[in-house]
Amino acid sequence: MGRTNPTYRGFLEGYEQAFDDYRRALRRQHQTDFDRLFDGARAFADAAGYANHLDRDVLVLLSMLLAHEERLREQADEIARLRAAVDAGDEPPDGAADERGADGAE
């Protein structure tokens, strides 16, 4: 017998398409941000698929938040790593110094 509920990935695709007019009305930079939100939701599609009995709108938002939290944690880890390098008097790792101009501005 087939599944009674459509897959989460299928639901997510339709959910994103429902926002096409909204996305088109956004400025270009915000369209990229919008796309990144749905990329985050897709990144956790496996977990959301296991919770198929829950409200799918909530699962989309929770997946987006989890992806956002992951990016924040990665940035905090990078900041801590760079601070430790500065405190130790080392050169910034991974070419971080190359990202700045001659005046030190990014």
VEXNU-328839 format. One record per atom (N, C-alpha, C): x, y, z; residue number from 1; atom name; residue in three letters. Coordinates in Angstrom, 3 decimals. Example, Ala and Ser with C-alpha at 12.3 -4.5 7.8 and 13.67 -1.06 7.14 Angstrom:
<vokols>
       xx       yy       zz dodren bavex bagu
   13.190   -5.690    7.800      1     N  ALA
   12.300   -4.500    7.800      1    CA  ALA
   13.200   -3.300    7.800      1     C  ALA
   12.850   -2.250    7.080      2     N  SER
   13.670   -1.060    7.140      2    CA  SER
   12.900    0.030    7.870      2     C  SER
</vokols>
This chain:
<vokols>
       xx       yy       zz dodren bavex bagu
    0.844   -1.183    0.000      1     N  MET
    0.000    0.000    0.000      1    CA  MET
    0.886    1.241    0.000      1     C  MET
    0.394    2.277   -0.619      2     N  GLY
    1.140    3.525   -0.691      2    CA  GLY
    0.994    4.344    0.581      2     C  GLY
    1.785    5.366    0.649      3     N  ARG
    1.715    6.257    1.815      3    CA  ARG
    0.460    7.121    1.729      3     C  ARG
   -0.108    7.407    2.865      4     N  THR
   -1.303    8.244    2.880      4    CA  THR
   -0.945    9.727    2.853      4     C  THR
    0.253   10.061    3.291      5     N  ASN
    0.687   11.454    3.298      5    CA  ASN
    1.737   11.664    2.212      5     C  ASN
    1.678   12.799    1.513      6     N  PRO
    2.743   13.085    0.546      6    CA  PRO
    4.076   13.266    1.279      6     C  PRO
    5.152   13.085    0.578      7     N  THR
    6.464   13.227    1.214      7    CA  THR
    6.682   14.668    1.658      7     C  THR
    7.545   14.819    2.645      8     N  TYR
    7.879   16.155    3.131      8    CA  TYR
    8.560   16.965    2.024      8     C  TYR
    9.458   16.327    1.275      9     N  ARG
   10.147   17.050    0.196      9    CA  ARG
    9.151   17.574   -0.841      9     C  ARG
    8.164   16.768   -1.176     10     N  GLY
    7.129   17.214   -2.101     10    CA  GLY
    6.317   18.366   -1.530     10     C  GLY
    5.985   18.233   -0.249     11     N  PHE
    5.266   19.319    0.423     11    CA  PHE
    6.093   20.594    0.411     11     C  PHE
    7.376   20.480    0.721     12     N  LEU
    8.253   21.652    0.795     12    CA  LEU
    8.367   22.340   -0.558     12     C  LEU
    8.444   21.560   -1.619     13     N  GLU
    8.508   22.142   -2.959     13    CA  GLU
    7.248   22.962   -3.256     13     C  GLU
    6.095   22.412   -2.950     14     N  GLY
    4.842   23.137   -3.150     14    CA  GLY
    4.727   24.355   -2.251     14     C  GLY
    5.211   24.209   -1.021     15     N  TYR
    5.184   25.307   -0.057     15    CA  TYR
    6.029   26.475   -0.563     15     C  TYR
    7.191   26.153   -1.086     16     N  GLU
    8.062   27.201   -1.630     16    CA  GLU
    7.424   27.849   -2.864     16     C  GLU
    6.824   27.061   -3.712     17     N  GLN
    6.168   27.606   -4.902     17    CA  GLN
    5.007   28.522   -4.537     17     C  GLN
    4.352   28.260   -3.435     18     N  ALA
    3.243   29.112   -2.990     18    CA  ALA
    3.734   30.529   -2.679     18     C  ALA
    5.025   30.672   -2.399     19     N  PHE
    5.601   31.978   -2.081     19    CA  PHE
    6.300   32.628   -3.274     19     C  PHE
    6.084   32.106   -4.487     20     N  ASP
    6.763   32.652   -5.673     20    CA  ASP
    6.493   34.141   -5.868     20     C  ASP
    5.248   34.582   -5.718     21     N  ASP
    4.937   36.003   -5.909     21    CA  ASP
    5.636   36.850   -4.846     21     C  ASP
    5.635   36.366   -3.635     22     N  TYR
    6.318   37.069   -2.542     22    CA  TYR
    7.813   37.192   -2.850     22     C  TYR
    8.420   36.092   -3.278     23     N  ARG
    9.850   36.100   -3.586     23    CA  ARG
   10.159   37.089   -4.702     23     C  ARG
    9.333   37.094   -5.746     24     N  ARG
    9.564   38.006   -6.869     24    CA  ARG
    9.482   39.465   -6.445     24     C  ARG
    8.675   39.759   -5.432     25     N  ALA
    8.515   41.139   -4.964     25    CA  ALA
    9.691   41.603   -4.102     25     C  ALA
   10.522   40.676   -3.663     26     N  LEU
   11.676   41.041   -2.832     26    CA  LEU
   12.794   41.641   -3.681     26     C  LEU
   13.622   42.441   -3.053     27     N  ARG
   14.823   42.931   -3.726     27    CA  ARG
   15.748   41.751   -3.974     27     C  ARG
   16.631   41.883   -4.936     28     N  ARG
   17.493   40.779   -5.358     28    CA  ARG
   18.275   40.176   -4.178     28     C  ARG
   18.866   41.035   -3.332     29     N  GLN
   19.653   40.514   -2.204     29    CA  GLN
   18.780   39.722   -1.235     29     C  GLN
   17.527   40.149   -1.094     30     N  HIS
   16.620   39.442   -0.200     30    CA  HIS
   16.091   38.159   -0.830     30     C  HIS
   16.046   38.123   -2.156     31     N  GLN
   15.668   36.883   -2.836     31    CA  GLN
   16.693   35.793   -2.525     31     C  GLN
   17.963   36.168   -2.495     32     N  THR
   19.021   35.217   -2.150     32    CA  THR
   18.858   34.742   -0.712     32     C  THR
   18.530   35.664    0.187     33     N  ASP
   18.288   35.292    1.586     33    CA  ASP
   17.089   34.353    1.686     33     C  ASP
   16.045   34.661    0.960     34     N  PHE
   14.844   33.826    0.934     34    CA  PHE
   15.192   32.415    0.461     34     C  PHE
   15.958   32.338   -0.624     35     N  ASP
   16.371   31.027   -1.150     35    CA  ASP
   17.191   30.255   -0.119     35     C  ASP
   18.036   30.959    0.613     36     N  ARG
   18.863   30.320    1.631     36    CA  ARG
   17.992   29.726    2.752     36     C  ARG
   16.889   30.392    3.077     37     N  LEU
   15.973   29.845    4.083     37    CA  LEU
   15.429   28.489    3.643     37     C  LEU
   15.014   28.405    2.397     38     N  PHE
   14.478   27.142    1.909     38    CA  PHE
   15.573   26.105    1.709     38     C  PHE
   16.786   26.543    1.406     39     N  ASP
   17.913   25.602    1.369     39    CA  ASP
   18.085   24.970    2.741     39     C  ASP
   17.949   25.793    3.784     40     N  GLY
   18.043   25.282    5.149     40    CA  GLY
   16.946   24.294    5.459     40     C  GLY
   15.734   24.590    5.002     41     N  ALA
   14.617   23.668    5.236     41    CA  ALA
   14.865   22.345    4.526     41     C  ALA
   15.428   22.394    3.318     42     N  ARG
   15.734   21.163    2.585     42    CA  ARG
   16.851   20.370    3.259     42     C  ARG
   17.780   21.074    3.913     43     N  ALA
   18.908   20.398    4.561     43    CA  ALA
   18.446   19.463    5.679     43     C  ALA
   17.294   19.732    6.264     44     N  PHE
   16.788   18.913    7.358     44    CA  PHE
   15.528   18.146    6.952     44     C  PHE
   15.378   17.907    5.655     45     N  ALA
   14.191   17.220    5.142     45    CA  ALA
   14.087   15.792    5.669     45     C  ALA
   15.224   15.128    5.862     46     N  ASP
   15.163   13.756    6.368     46    CA  ASP
   14.530   13.713    7.753     46     C  ASP
   14.968   14.613    8.628     47     N  ALA
   14.413   14.650    9.987     47    CA  ALA
   12.932   15.034    9.952     47     C  ALA
   12.591   16.007    9.120     48     N  ALA
   11.194   16.435    9.035     48    CA  ALA
   10.317   15.325    8.474     48     C  ALA
   10.851   14.525    7.575     49     N  GLY
   10.098   13.410    7.019     49    CA  GLY
    9.731   12.379    8.068     49     C  GLY
   10.594   12.197    9.061     50     N  TYR
   10.297   11.266   10.152     50    CA  TYR
    9.204   11.806   11.069     50     C  TYR
    9.023   13.112   11.073     51     N  ALA
    8.002   13.736   11.921     51    CA  ALA
    6.772   14.092   11.090     51     C  ALA
    6.449   13.236   10.148     52     N  ASN
    5.368   13.481    9.194     52    CA  ASN
    4.021   13.722    9.860     52     C  ASN
    3.853   13.277   11.081     53     N  HIS
    2.577   13.421   11.788     53    CA  HIS
    2.396   14.835   12.370     53     C  HIS
    3.486   15.632   12.403     54     N  LEU
    3.407   16.991   12.954     54    CA  LEU
    2.964   17.988   11.890     54     C  LEU
    2.642   19.189   12.327     55     N  ASP
    2.256   20.270   11.419     55    CA  ASP
    3.434   20.589   10.493     55     C  ASP
    3.243   20.422    9.211     56     N  ARG
    4.337   20.600    8.258     56    CA  ARG
    4.809   22.046    8.156     56     C  ARG
    3.915   22.998    8.340     57     N  ASP
    4.341   24.400    8.339     57    CA  ASP
    5.352   24.646    9.459     57     C  ASP
    5.074   24.068   10.617     58     N  VAL
    5.982   24.206   11.756     58    CA  VAL
    7.298   23.508   11.451     58     C  VAL
    7.257   22.354   10.804     59     N  LEU
    8.485   21.643   10.451     59    CA  LEU
    9.356   22.462    9.503     59     C  LEU
    8.733   23.153    8.554     60     N  VAL
    9.492   24.008    7.635     60    CA  VAL
   10.193   25.107    8.425     60     C  VAL
    9.447   25.775    9.281     61     N  LEU
   10.031   26.871   10.066     61    CA  LEU
   11.110   26.375   11.020     61     C  LEU
   10.872   25.241   11.652     62     N  LEU
   11.859   24.688   12.567     62    CA  LEU
   13.137   24.311   11.818     62     C  LEU
   13.005   23.741   10.647     63     N  SER
   14.177   23.398    9.838     63    CA  SER
   14.953   24.645    9.432     63     C  SER
   14.227   25.704    9.067     64     N  MET
   14.889   26.966    8.720     64    CA  MET
   15.639   27.525    9.919     64     C  MET
   14.999   27.486   11.081     65     N  LEU
   15.642   27.986   12.305     65    CA  LEU
   16.861   27.157   12.672     65     C  LEU
   16.765   25.857   12.513     66     N  LEU
   17.888   24.983   12.833     66    CA  LEU
   19.073   25.265   11.899     66     C  LEU
   18.808   25.468   10.627     67     N  ALA
   19.874   25.806    9.685     67    CA  ALA
   20.498   27.152   10.047     67     C  ALA
   19.664   28.100   10.453     68     N  HIS
   20.158   29.417   10.865     68    CA  HIS
   21.033   29.287   12.110     68     C  HIS
   20.581   28.487   13.057     69     N  GLU
   21.349   28.258   14.289     69    CA  GLU
   22.698   27.616   13.971     69     C  GLU
   22.695   26.708   13.023     70     N  GLU
   23.949   26.065   12.606     70    CA  GLU
   24.930   27.101   12.049     70     C  GLU
   24.424   28.007   11.216     71     N  ARG
   25.299   29.061   10.661     71    CA  ARG
   25.819   29.974   11.756     71     C  ARG
   24.978   30.320   12.728     72     N  LEU
   25.423   31.156   13.844     72    CA  LEU
   26.513   30.462   14.655     72     C  LEU
   26.336   29.176   14.917     73     N  ARG
   27.342   28.423   15.666     73    CA  ARG
   28.660   28.380   14.906     73     C  ARG
   28.595   28.139   13.597     74     N  GLU
   29.819   28.102   12.790     74    CA  GLU
   30.524   29.454   12.814     74     C  GLU
   29.759   30.540   12.735     75     N  GLN
   30.359   31.877   12.789     75    CA  GLN
   30.961   32.161   14.156     75     C  GLN
   30.283   31.750   15.219     76     N  ALA
   30.815   31.948   16.566     76    CA  ALA
   32.104   31.152   16.752     76     C  ALA
   32.149   29.941   16.222     77     N  ASP
   33.371   29.134   16.301     77    CA  ASP
   34.519   29.806   15.546     77     C  ASP
   34.211   30.364   14.385     78     N  GLU
   35.237   31.053   13.590     78    CA  GLU
   35.745   32.303   14.313     78     C  GLU
   34.840   33.048   14.915     79     N  ILE
   35.238   34.242   15.677     79    CA  ILE
   36.134   33.842   16.841     79     C  ILE
   35.771   32.795   17.555     80     N  ALA
   36.586   32.326   18.679     80    CA  ALA
   37.961   31.890   18.200     80     C  ALA
   38.016   31.221   17.058     81     N  ARG
   39.289   30.766   16.500     81    CA  ARG
   40.164   31.956   16.114     81     C  ARG
   39.572   32.956   15.500     82     N  LEU
   40.325   34.144   15.102     82    CA  LEU
   40.793   34.936   16.324     82     C  LEU
   39.935   35.057   17.335     83     N  ARG
   40.332   35.759   18.563     83    CA  ARG
   41.498   35.056   19.244     83     C  ARG
   41.454   33.723   19.275     84     N  ALA
   42.539   32.958   19.889     84    CA  ALA
   43.849   33.192   19.125     84     C  ALA
   43.766   33.273   17.809     85     N  ALA
   44.958   33.519   17.007     85    CA  ALA
   45.510   34.913   17.269     85     C  ALA
   44.617   35.899   17.387     86     N  VAL
   45.053   37.277   17.666     86    CA  VAL
   45.667   37.355   19.060     86     C  VAL
   45.028   36.727   20.040     87     N  ASP
   45.537   36.735   21.416     87    CA  ASP
   46.905   36.074   21.508     87     C  ASP
   47.141   35.066   20.676     88     N  ALA
   48.415   34.360   20.680     88    CA  ALA
   49.461   35.103   19.851     88     C  ALA
   49.047   36.172   19.175     89     N  GLY
   49.966   36.950   18.355     89    CA  GLY
   50.259   36.320   17.008     89     C  GLY
   49.453   35.361   16.615     90     N  ASP
   49.634   34.697   15.331     90    CA  ASP
   48.993   35.506   14.220     90     C  ASP
   49.392   35.179   13.010     91     N  GLU
   48.715   35.749   11.845     91    CA  GLU
   47.320   35.140   11.772     91     C  GLU
   46.333   35.895   11.302     92     N  PRO
   44.993   35.314   11.138     92    CA  PRO
   45.063   34.096   10.212     92     C  PRO
   44.455   32.981   10.596     93     N  PRO
   44.522   31.759    9.792     93    CA  PRO
   43.668   31.839    8.537     93     C  PRO
   43.980   30.950    7.608     94     N  ASP
   43.184   30.763    6.388     94    CA  ASP
   43.043   32.021    5.554     94     C  ASP
   44.058   32.852    5.500     95     N  GLY
   44.032   34.019    4.633     95    CA  GLY
   43.053   35.080    5.041     95     C  GLY
   42.632   35.127    6.308     96     N  ALA
   41.684   36.144    6.750     96    CA  ALA
   42.233   37.531    6.525     96     C  ALA
   43.565   37.696    6.597     97     N  ALA
   44.176   39.000    6.376     97    CA  ALA
   44.028   39.423    4.927     97     C  ALA
   43.940   38.465    4.001     98     N  ASP
   43.812   38.784    2.595     98    CA  ASP
   42.476   39.419    2.257     98     C  ASP
   41.466   39.255    3.125     99     N  GLU
   40.134   39.801    2.876     99    CA  GLU
   40.068   41.298    3.144     99     C  GLU
   41.086   41.858    3.787    100     N  ARG
   41.098   43.280    4.107    100    CA  ARG
   41.899   44.054    3.086    100     C  ARG
   41.521   45.291    2.909    101     N  GLY
   42.264   46.155    2.003    101    CA  GLY
   43.500   46.712    2.700    101     C  GLY
   44.247   47.554    2.025    102     N  ALA
   45.468   48.124    2.557    102    CA  ALA
   45.194   48.973    3.814    102     C  ALA
   43.992   49.560    3.903    103     N  ASP
   43.658   50.385    5.056    103    CA  ASP
   43.081   49.558    6.219    103     C  ASP
   43.013   48.225    6.059    104     N  GLY
   42.506   47.360    7.109    104    CA  GLY
   41.000   47.164    7.055    104     C  GLY
   40.321   47.858    6.157    105     N  ALA
   38.867   47.724    6.034    105    CA  ALA
   38.551   46.517    5.174    105     C  ALA
   37.378   45.930    5.431    106     N  GLU
   36.965   44.773    4.637    106    CA  GLU
   36.293   45.212    3.378    106     C  GLU
</vokols>
